Amino acid sequence: MRIWMATLVSLLAAAAGTAEAEVKNPLNPTTGGHFEVVDPAEKLGPDKAEAIYHRMLKRLRAAYALSGERTAGAYARWQRFNLAPYESEQHGGRYLNNYGNTASRAYGRFESAGILPPGAIIAKDSFSVNKDGQVMPGPLFIMEKMAPGFDAKSGDWRYSQIMPDGSILGISKGPGGENMEFCADCHARVTRQDHLFFLPQDYRAKSRQ
Ligand code: HEC
């Protein structure tokens, strides 16, 4: 575990690039980007997960925003569709939150949402807790509905993933697009509901529709 952590720390440092970038990154391990929680063996219940999330929120968002990607800087002001962070095996066993811009409003009706319009964006931020109780920032996962014809196979959704050091792992049909193909493939299992999986029932915020 120690070795893994050390590797991660050096990877993060390498990704940050210059010394200046390291100082600027609010999640840089050397500046206290992650912290520890007690009872790491336990699964986090909604209250505990929410409390941890609030402790790291500002720094998490500032780190994503380093990417310069529009959604990374904007999603904090969007509607939140979940009540507390929920665990997702599909996204690496991390705790996730779902937010959407105005154009994605219908997402709040979940399975009755229909086809979302071009311009709809859903953003999921994330964190994980390892078995030593360390809270680690996770990626920001984004789906953006593009104009018809962008990609019939993906239902015109463009996938991207922003890492918690502000780097961009990939954007469908853009830089690192090949890294996003597995996103589209898995989401294509629910083509019948516009490639959207939605949230566990217990975590759904009441629709504002
Ligand atoms: C193995 C299947 C699988 C893969 C691979 C996958 N997802 Fe998901 N995704 C899901 C499931 C299931 C949900 C709903 C529950 C949840 O949040 O885990 C979801 C939800 C989402 C949502 C919220 C919209 C919705 O569908 O409700 C976004 C945004 C998202 N994923 C982005 C991504 C991105 C970006 C990638 C690739 C980096 C990715 N996903 C890879 C299964 C997957």
py3Dmol code that shows the C-alpha trace and the ligand (Angstrom):
import py3Dmol

protein = """\
ATOM      1  CA  MET A   1       0.000   0.000   0.000  1.00  0.00           C
ATOM      2  CA  ARG A   2       2.788   2.395   1.020  1.00  0.00           C
ATOM      3  CA  ILE A   3       4.554   1.716  -2.270  1.00  0.00           C
ATOM      4  CA  TRP A   4       1.368   2.327  -4.192  1.00  0.00           C
ATOM      5  CA  MET A   5       0.839   5.622  -2.389  1.00  0.00           C
ATOM      6  CA  ALA A   6       4.394   6.712  -3.057  1.00  0.00           C
ATOM      7  CA  THR A   7       3.930   5.877  -6.729  1.00  0.00           C
ATOM      8  CA  LEU A   8       0.728   7.855  -6.842  1.00  0.00           C
ATOM      9  CA  VAL A   9       2.346  10.823  -5.166  1.00  0.00           C
ATOM     10  CA  SER A  10       5.208  10.838  -7.644  1.00  0.00           C
ATOM     11  CA  LEU A  11       2.797  10.349 -10.543  1.00  0.00           C
ATOM     12  CA  LEU A  12       0.767  13.319  -9.380  1.00  0.00           C
ATOM     13  CA  ALA A  13       3.908  15.392  -8.990  1.00  0.00           C
ATOM     14  CA  ALA A  14       5.081  14.398 -12.458  1.00  0.00           C
ATOM     15  CA  ALA A  15       1.683  15.212 -13.925  1.00  0.00           C
ATOM     16  CA  ALA A  16       1.733  18.615 -12.281  1.00  0.00           C
ATOM     17  CA  GLY A  17       4.792  19.374 -14.382  1.00  0.00           C
ATOM     18  CA  THR A  18       6.411  22.566 -13.217  1.00  0.00           C
ATOM     19  CA  ALA A  19       7.059  23.568  -9.622  1.00  0.00           C
ATOM     20  CA  GLU A  20       4.625  26.403 -10.113  1.00  0.00           C
ATOM     21  CA  ALA A  21       1.839  24.019 -11.148  1.00  0.00           C
ATOM     22  CA  GLU A  22       2.529  21.951  -8.025  1.00  0.00           C
ATOM     23  CA  VAL A  23       2.005  24.923  -5.777  1.00  0.00           C
ATOM     24  CA  LYS A  24      -1.133  25.956  -7.602  1.00  0.00           C
ATOM     25  CA  ASN A  25      -2.764  22.544  -7.477  1.00  0.00           C
ATOM     26  CA  PRO A  26      -4.939  22.572  -4.342  1.00  0.00           C
ATOM     27  CA  LEU A  27      -4.959  18.768  -4.257  1.00  0.00           C
ATOM     28  CA  ASN A  28      -1.229  18.332  -4.434  1.00  0.00           C
ATOM     29  CA  PRO A  29      -0.356  15.707  -1.783  1.00  0.00           C
ATOM     30  CA  THR A  30       2.395  17.892  -0.350  1.00  0.00           C
ATOM     31  CA  THR A  31      -0.103  20.649   0.362  1.00  0.00           C
ATOM     32  CA  GLY A  32      -2.523  18.360   2.219  1.00  0.00           C
ATOM     33  CA  GLY A  33      -4.765  17.438  -0.690  1.00  0.00           C
ATOM     34  CA  HIS A  34      -6.002  14.311   0.993  1.00  0.00           C
ATOM     35  CA  PHE A  35      -6.777  13.469   4.574  1.00  0.00           C
ATOM     36  CA  GLU A  36      -7.727  10.486   6.679  1.00  0.00           C
ATOM     37  CA  VAL A  37     -11.010   9.208   8.045  1.00  0.00           C
ATOM     38  CA  VAL A  38     -11.618   6.746  10.868  1.00  0.00           C
ATOM     39  CA  ASP A  39     -13.162   3.285  10.359  1.00  0.00           C
ATOM     40  CA  PRO A  40     -11.907   2.879   6.811  1.00  0.00           C
ATOM     41  CA  ALA A  41     -13.084  -0.722   6.668  1.00  0.00           C
ATOM     42  CA  GLU A  42     -16.705   0.349   6.898  1.00  0.00           C
ATOM     43  CA  LYS A  43     -18.635   1.337   3.831  1.00  0.00           C
ATOM     44  CA  LEU A  44     -19.494   4.992   4.110  1.00  0.00           C
ATOM     45  CA  GLY A  45     -23.142   5.650   4.828  1.00  0.00           C
ATOM     46  CA  PRO A  46     -24.771   8.655   3.149  1.00  0.00           C
ATOM     47  CA  ASP A  47     -24.180  11.043   6.079  1.00  0.00           C
ATOM     48  CA  LYS A  48     -20.529  10.209   6.484  1.00  0.00           C
ATOM     49  CA  ALA A  49     -19.917  10.259   2.732  1.00  0.00           C
ATOM     50  CA  GLU A  50     -21.603  13.654   2.487  1.00  0.00           C
ATOM     51  CA  ALA A  51     -19.524  15.080   5.340  1.00  0.00           C
ATOM     52  CA  ILE A  52     -16.272  13.903   3.749  1.00  0.00           C
ATOM     53  CA  TYR A  53     -17.367  15.262   0.388  1.00  0.00           C
ATOM     54  CA  HIS A  54     -18.025  18.700   1.857  1.00  0.00           C
ATOM     55  CA  ARG A  55     -14.601  18.778   3.444  1.00  0.00           C
ATOM     56  CA  MET A  56     -12.857  18.276   0.119  1.00  0.00           C
ATOM     57  CA  LEU A  57     -15.289  19.927  -2.273  1.00  0.00           C
ATOM     58  CA  LYS A  58     -13.616  23.280  -2.769  1.00  0.00           C
ATOM     59  CA  ARG A  59     -10.178  21.822  -3.384  1.00  0.00           C
ATOM     60  CA  LEU A  60     -11.568  19.103  -5.641  1.00  0.00           C
ATOM     61  CA  ARG A  61     -13.308  21.649  -7.844  1.00  0.00           C
ATOM     62  CA  ALA A  62     -10.342  23.989  -7.948  1.00  0.00           C
ATOM     63  CA  ALA A  63      -8.177  21.061  -9.092  1.00  0.00           C
ATOM     64  CA  TYR A  64     -10.546  20.028 -11.913  1.00  0.00           C
ATOM     65  CA  ALA A  65     -10.750  23.675 -12.998  1.00  0.00           C
ATOM     66  CA  LEU A  66      -6.979  23.654 -13.636  1.00  0.00           C
ATOM     67  CA  SER A  67      -7.829  21.663 -16.783  1.00  0.00           C
ATOM     68  CA  GLY A  68      -9.365  24.793 -18.299  1.00  0.00           C
ATOM     69  CA  GLU A  69     -12.259  22.593 -19.468  1.00  0.00           C
ATOM     70  CA  ARG A  70     -15.543  24.538 -19.425  1.00  0.00           C
ATOM     71  CA  THR A  71     -17.605  21.999 -17.457  1.00  0.00           C
ATOM     72  CA  ALA A  72     -14.874  21.584 -14.826  1.00  0.00           C
ATOM     73  CA  GLY A  73     -15.144  25.255 -13.926  1.00  0.00           C
ATOM     74  CA  ALA A  74     -18.923  25.466 -14.164  1.00  0.00           C
ATOM     75  CA  TYR A  75     -20.518  22.335 -12.716  1.00  0.00           C
ATOM     76  CA  ALA A  76     -20.349  23.525  -9.088  1.00  0.00           C
ATOM     77  CA  ARG A  77     -23.224  25.903  -9.848  1.00  0.00           C
ATOM     78  CA  TRP A  78     -25.425  23.262 -11.488  1.00  0.00           C
ATOM     79  CA  GLN A  79     -28.346  21.250 -10.186  1.00  0.00           C
ATOM     80  CA  ARG A  80     -27.316  18.229  -8.130  1.00  0.00           C
ATOM     81  CA  PHE A  81     -29.326  15.061  -8.844  1.00  0.00           C
ATOM     82  CA  ASN A  82     -28.179  12.931  -5.894  1.00  0.00           C
ATOM     83  CA  LEU A  83     -28.716  13.379  -2.168  1.00  0.00           C
ATOM     84  CA  ALA A  84     -25.326  12.065  -0.994  1.00  0.00           C
ATOM     85  CA  PRO A  85     -22.266  10.454  -2.611  1.00  0.00           C
ATOM     86  CA  TYR A  86     -23.036   6.874  -3.683  1.00  0.00           C
ATOM     87  CA  GLU A  87     -20.594   4.094  -4.389  1.00  0.00           C
ATOM     88  CA  SER A  88     -20.192   2.925  -7.965  1.00  0.00           C
ATOM     89  CA  GLU A  89     -18.419  -0.263  -9.013  1.00  0.00           C
ATOM     90  CA  GLN A  90     -18.629   0.837 -12.648  1.00  0.00           C
ATOM     91  CA  HIS A  91     -16.500   3.897 -11.981  1.00  0.00           C
ATOM     92  CA  GLY A  92     -13.772   2.205 -10.001  1.00  0.00           C
ATOM     93  CA  GLY A  93     -15.590   1.691  -6.671  1.00  0.00           C
ATOM     94  CA  ARG A  94     -15.549   5.427  -6.062  1.00  0.00           C
ATOM     95  CA  TYR A  95     -18.101   7.640  -4.388  1.00  0.00           C
ATOM     96  CA  LEU A  96     -19.873   9.780  -6.958  1.00  0.00           C
ATOM     97  CA  ASN A  97     -22.134  12.806  -7.311  1.00  0.00           C
ATOM     98  CA  ASN A  98     -24.178  13.806 -10.351  1.00  0.00           C
ATOM     99  CA  TYR A  99     -24.738  17.355 -11.543  1.00  0.00           C
ATOM    100  CA  GLY A 100     -26.371  18.692 -14.702  1.00  0.00           C
ATOM    101  CA  ASN A 101     -26.605  21.996 -16.541  1.00  0.00           C
ATOM    102  CA  THR A 102     -29.905  23.692 -17.420  1.00  0.00           C
ATOM    103  CA  ALA A 103     -30.227  21.844 -20.726  1.00  0.00           C
ATOM    104  CA  SER A 104     -30.033  18.518 -18.870  1.00  0.00           C
ATOM    105  CA  ARG A 105     -32.982  19.330 -16.564  1.00  0.00           C
ATOM    106  CA  ALA A 106     -35.021  16.360 -17.777  1.00  0.00           C
ATOM    107  CA  TYR A 107     -32.366  14.003 -16.309  1.00  0.00           C
ATOM    108  CA  GLY A 108     -34.073  14.693 -12.961  1.00  0.00           C
ATOM    109  CA  ARG A 109     -37.059  12.660 -14.196  1.00  0.00           C
ATOM    110  CA  PHE A 110     -34.681   9.702 -14.436  1.00  0.00           C
ATOM    111  CA  GLU A 111     -36.122   6.796 -16.503  1.00  0.00           C
ATOM    112  CA  SER A 112     -38.840   9.126 -17.875  1.00  0.00           C
ATOM    113  CA  ALA A 113     -36.277  11.706 -19.049  1.00  0.00           C
ATOM    114  CA  GLY A 114     -36.578  10.819 -22.757  1.00  0.00           C
ATOM    115  CA  ILE A 115     -33.847  11.967 -25.148  1.00  0.00           C
ATOM    116  CA  LEU A 116     -31.795  14.849 -23.758  1.00  0.00           C
ATOM    117  CA  PRO A 117     -31.279  17.854 -26.084  1.00  0.00           C
ATOM    118  CA  PRO A 118     -27.957  18.952 -27.607  1.00  0.00           C
ATOM    119  CA  GLY A 119     -26.084  21.052 -25.033  1.00  0.00           C
ATOM    120  CA  ALA A 120     -27.129  18.835 -22.090  1.00  0.00           C
ATOM    121  CA  ILE A 121     -24.148  18.051 -19.851  1.00  0.00           C
ATOM    122  CA  ILE A 122     -23.979  15.617 -16.917  1.00  0.00           C
ATOM    123  CA  ALA A 123     -20.891  15.823 -14.701  1.00  0.00           C
ATOM    124  CA  LYS A 124     -19.926  13.347 -11.978  1.00  0.00           C
ATOM    125  CA  ASP A 125     -17.195  14.191  -9.520  1.00  0.00           C
ATOM    126  CA  SER A 126     -15.683  11.471  -7.368  1.00  0.00           C
ATOM    127  CA  PHE A 127     -13.475  10.429  -4.485  1.00  0.00           C
ATOM    128  CA  SER A 128     -12.400   7.176  -2.914  1.00  0.00           C
ATOM    129  CA  VAL A 129     -11.376   5.973   0.527  1.00  0.00           C
ATOM    130  CA  ASN A 130      -8.628   3.375   0.617  1.00  0.00           C
ATOM    131  CA  LYS A 131      -8.282   0.666   3.234  1.00  0.00           C
ATOM    132  CA  ASP A 132      -5.885   2.826   5.245  1.00  0.00           C
ATOM    133  CA  GLY A 133      -8.642   5.413   5.559  1.00  0.00           C
ATOM    134  CA  GLN A 134      -7.079   7.907   3.211  1.00  0.00           C
ATOM    135  CA  VAL A 135      -9.504   9.988   1.216  1.00  0.00           C
ATOM    136  CA  MET A 136      -8.310  10.385  -2.340  1.00  0.00           C
ATOM    137  CA  PRO A 137      -9.702  12.725  -4.963  1.00  0.00           C
ATOM    138  CA  GLY A 138     -11.048  10.982  -8.072  1.00  0.00           C
ATOM    139  CA  PRO A 139     -11.751  12.014 -11.654  1.00  0.00           C
ATOM    140  CA  LEU A 140     -14.561  14.151 -13.018  1.00  0.00           C
ATOM    141  CA  PHE A 141     -16.617  12.133 -15.534  1.00  0.00           C
ATOM    142  CA  ILE A 142     -18.513  14.128 -18.141  1.00  0.00           C
ATOM    143  CA  MET A 143     -21.137  13.340 -20.794  1.00  0.00           C
ATOM    144  CA  GLU A 144     -22.115  16.128 -23.176  1.00  0.00           C
ATOM    145  CA  LYS A 145     -24.886  15.787 -25.769  1.00  0.00           C
ATOM    146  CA  MET A 146     -23.559  17.040 -29.090  1.00  0.00           C
ATOM    147  CA  ALA A 147     -25.398  18.051 -32.265  1.00  0.00           C
ATOM    148  CA  PRO A 148     -27.088  15.227 -34.227  1.00  0.00           C
ATOM    149  CA  GLY A 149     -24.520  13.407 -36.374  1.00  0.00           C
ATOM    150  CA  PHE A 150     -21.641  13.722 -33.864  1.00  0.00           C
ATOM    151  CA  ASP A 151     -21.623   9.957 -33.326  1.00  0.00           C
ATOM    152  CA  ALA A 152     -24.705   7.840 -33.995  1.00  0.00           C
ATOM    153  CA  LYS A 153     -23.170   4.936 -32.058  1.00  0.00           C
ATOM    154  CA  SER A 154     -22.848   6.938 -28.838  1.00  0.00           C
ATOM    155  CA  GLY A 155     -26.261   8.592 -29.191  1.00  0.00           C
ATOM    156  CA  ASP A 156     -24.285  11.803 -29.940  1.00  0.00           C
ATOM    157  CA  TRP A 157     -22.839  11.819 -26.401  1.00  0.00           C
ATOM    158  CA  ARG A 158     -19.268  13.002 -26.006  1.00  0.00           C
ATOM    159  CA  TYR A 159     -17.412  11.478 -23.027  1.00  0.00           C
ATOM    160  CA  SER A 160     -14.538  13.060 -21.186  1.00  0.00           C
ATOM    161  CA  GLN A 161     -12.546  12.424 -18.036  1.00  0.00           C
ATOM    162  CA  ILE A 162     -10.656  15.087 -16.088  1.00  0.00           C
ATOM    163  CA  MET A 163      -8.087  13.831 -13.598  1.00  0.00           C
ATOM    164  CA  PRO A 164      -7.811  15.320 -10.102  1.00  0.00           C
ATOM    165  CA  ASP A 165      -4.534  17.003 -11.049  1.00  0.00           C
ATOM    166  CA  GLY A 166      -6.321  18.967 -13.772  1.00  0.00           C
ATOM    167  CA  SER A 167      -5.047  16.844 -16.659  1.00  0.00           C
ATOM    168  CA  ILE A 168      -7.497  15.548 -19.258  1.00  0.00           C
ATOM    169  CA  LEU A 169      -7.410  11.781 -19.770  1.00  0.00           C
ATOM    170  CA  GLY A 170      -9.476  11.980 -22.934  1.00  0.00           C
ATOM    171  CA  ILE A 171     -12.342  13.521 -24.857  1.00  0.00           C
ATOM    172  CA  SER A 172     -14.329  11.454 -27.397  1.00  0.00           C
ATOM    173  CA  LYS A 173     -13.177  12.327 -30.927  1.00  0.00           C
ATOM    174  CA  GLY A 174     -10.595  14.676 -29.400  1.00  0.00           C
ATOM    175  CA  PRO A 175      -7.238  14.264 -27.642  1.00  0.00           C
ATOM    176  CA  GLY A 176      -7.081  10.877 -25.895  1.00  0.00           C
ATOM    177  CA  GLY A 177     -10.423   9.967 -27.484  1.00  0.00           C
ATOM    178  CA  GLU A 178      -9.423   6.282 -27.618  1.00  0.00           C
ATOM    179  CA  ASN A 179      -9.406   6.265 -23.781  1.00  0.00           C
ATOM    180  CA  MET A 180     -13.106   7.148 -23.813  1.00  0.00           C
ATOM    181  CA  GLU A 181     -14.295   4.331 -26.070  1.00  0.00           C
ATOM    182  CA  PHE A 182     -14.961   1.987 -23.154  1.00  0.00           C
ATOM    183  CA  CYS A 183     -17.239   4.635 -21.618  1.00  0.00           C
ATOM    184  CA  ALA A 184     -19.396   4.767 -24.740  1.00  0.00           C
ATOM    185  CA  ASP A 185     -19.387   0.964 -25.074  1.00  0.00           C
ATOM    186  CA  CYS A 186     -20.693   0.392 -21.571  1.00  0.00           C
ATOM    187  CA  HIS A 187     -23.242   3.219 -21.757  1.00  0.00           C
ATOM    188  CA  ALA A 188     -24.511   1.739 -25.051  1.00  0.00           C
ATOM    189  CA  ARG A 189     -26.055  -1.053 -22.933  1.00  0.00           C
ATOM    190  CA  VAL A 190     -28.824   1.449 -22.162  1.00  0.00           C
ATOM    191  CA  THR A 191     -29.353   2.886 -25.642  1.00  0.00           C
ATOM    192  CA  ARG A 192     -33.104   2.579 -25.009  1.00  0.00           C
ATOM    193  CA  GLN A 193     -32.853   5.336 -22.354  1.00  0.00           C
ATOM    194  CA  ASP A 194     -30.513   7.663 -24.259  1.00  0.00           C
ATOM    195  CA  HIS A 195     -27.362   5.852 -22.965  1.00  0.00           C
ATOM    196  CA  LEU A 196     -28.093   7.032 -19.416  1.00  0.00           C
ATOM    197  CA  PHE A 197     -27.942   4.711 -16.414  1.00  0.00           C
ATOM    198  CA  PHE A 198     -29.217   7.135 -13.715  1.00  0.00           C
ATOM    199  CA  LEU A 199     -28.685   6.719  -9.991  1.00  0.00           C
ATOM    200  CA  PRO A 200     -29.447   4.181  -7.290  1.00  0.00           C
ATOM    201  CA  GLN A 201     -33.059   4.762  -6.197  1.00  0.00           C
ATOM    202  CA  ASP A 202     -32.252   5.691  -2.586  1.00  0.00           C
ATOM    203  CA  TYR A 203     -29.914   8.471  -3.620  1.00  0.00           C
ATOM    204  CA  ARG A 204     -32.163  10.284  -6.086  1.00  0.00           C
ATOM    205  CA  ALA A 205     -32.996  13.922  -5.367  1.00  0.00           C
ATOM    206  CA  LYS A 206     -36.654  14.821  -5.897  1.00  0.00           C
ATOM    207  CA  SER A 207     -37.239  16.158  -9.395  1.00  0.00           C
ATOM    208  CA  ARG A 208     -37.685  19.933  -9.614  1.00  0.00           C
ATOM    209  CA  GLN A 209     -39.771  19.514 -12.773  1.00  0.00           C
TER     210      GLN A 209
END
"""
ligand_1 = """\
43
HEC
C -18.878 -0.732 -17.085
C -19.853 0.261 -17.365
C -19.479 1.738 -17.361
C -18.348 2.338 -17.837
C -17.126 1.679 -18.457
C -18.531 3.765 -17.656
N -19.740 4.017 -17.080
Fe -20.506 5.861 -16.676
N -22.099 4.981 -15.767
C -22.290 3.613 -15.603
C -23.385 3.393 -14.680
C -23.916 2.037 -14.232
C -23.850 4.676 -14.296
C -24.973 4.988 -13.304
C -24.594 4.655 -11.889
C -23.294 5.231 -11.539
O -23.189 6.459 -11.450
O -22.352 4.461 -11.386
C -23.048 5.647 -15.033
C -23.255 6.991 -14.997
C -22.481 7.928 -15.680
C -22.775 9.345 -15.794
C -24.068 10.016 -15.313
C -25.107 9.879 -16.422
C -25.863 8.553 -16.369
O -25.587 7.656 -17.185
O -26.722 8.426 -15.503
C -21.728 9.927 -16.448
C -21.583 11.399 -16.765
C -20.789 8.875 -16.772
N -21.280 7.677 -16.305
C -19.612 9.076 -17.456
C -18.735 8.055 -17.779
C -17.434 8.270 -18.402
C -16.861 9.620 -18.840
C -16.861 7.047 -18.537
C -15.509 6.691 -19.072
C -14.361 7.389 -18.561
C -17.820 6.063 -18.017
N -18.923 6.715 -17.566
C -17.586 4.702 -18.030
C -21.572 2.633 -16.212
C -20.341 2.813 -16.854
"""
view = py3Dmol.view(width=600, height=400)
view.addModel(protein, "pdb")
view.setStyle({"model": 0}, {"cartoon": {"style": "trace"}})
view.addModel(ligand_1, "xyz")
view.setStyle({"model": 1}, {"stick": {}})
view.zoomTo()
view.show()
